[in-house]
């Protein structure tokens, strides 16, 4: 056992990762800025929403490089570089006056900073908890939901009191200071770390021996399981990112809420997202990865279908709660599922590549919402399209289960 292992309290690492993910996940308050920013500058909703899609794409690409660095050198330095870029991007967005400037400051600069931090903090903390895989994933990623729940009404109040541009500047400073304050705690666990007093479970019949799995990213890309999981994440995350980027506008359009009241809907969505993350961490550990994933996809389709007929405030909120709950759970299932499928030694790099699937959904989801709103006058067709994509995700999971049943063990890769 290394000296660092002896002196590191893994719960301090968890706390550091929790705070960093809490702050980085503030992208979920993007829709709170939508109406005041488009009104101030006269931008179209689709042009503005593209900033979110570009942000997530840059985030995901940057995360691949960050994953490789994390696997080799640890995540601490990335927290400082990423924290500076993330805060700078938000701060500079307070000075933009054109759409291209928005794409540079928010999408490129802030997105790069977020990509350096988010997955790196997540995988670093998870490596300290091999005994609590699903639960720790759920607890860590619950911060990505509780953050927007707190920040949405706070941000709406800041915008009301100081203006939308000053709100970006204020948040940029706050984000940088807070990330710097906790980033130094993110120590790296040694390879094959085993917590004191924990005995790894013996392989049981019908389950794969994940201790023998150790694929790097090149080997992972040779596996058909990667592509099935990747596109499942693309399809399933479409609905959730559509909601996150447009929740405020959907609430205003579909049931006639004011912008301030719609910010409360964003908070409700993120609170249910929080509950979903905690719940699916338990569901994952209790029932297994693919049962949890299938249950999640079915919930998502159910919520989307119900959204097409949601006309009253109470029923609309009910649908938002189900959709938020399922989207939160989706992001909890994939980190430990990636680790289970491809091994832990290259987890940072491997999960960063799998996470590109989320950026695919994040590109499609907001664009679907904006396109159908502008062409049809409502979001109904967007719901149906997202439900159809999620159904394709269920089909892909079916292929995975069929392959696992036939082979009964993982093939070797050269």
Secondary structure, DSSP 4 states (H G I P E B T S, - for coil): --HHHHH--HHHHHHHHHHHHHHHGGGGGHHHHHHHHHHHHT--HHHHHHHHHHHHHHHHHHHHHHHHHHHHH-SHHHHHHHHHHHHHHHHHHTT--SHHHHIIIIIIIIHHHHHHHHHHHHHHHHTT-GGGHHHHHHHHHHHHHHHHHHHHHHHHHHHHHH-HHHHHHHHHHHHHHHHHHHGGG-PPPPTT---TT--PPPP-TTS--GGG----HHHHHT-HHHHHHHHHHHHHHHHHHHHHHHHHHHHHHHH---HHHHHHHHHHHHHHHHHHHHHHHHHHHHH-HHHHHHHHHHHHHHHHHHHTT--SHHHHHHHHHHHHHHHHHHHHHHHHHHHHHH-STTHHHHHHHHTHHHHHHHHHHHHHHHHHHHHHSSSHHHHHHHHHHHHHHHHHHHHHHHHHHHHSSPPP--
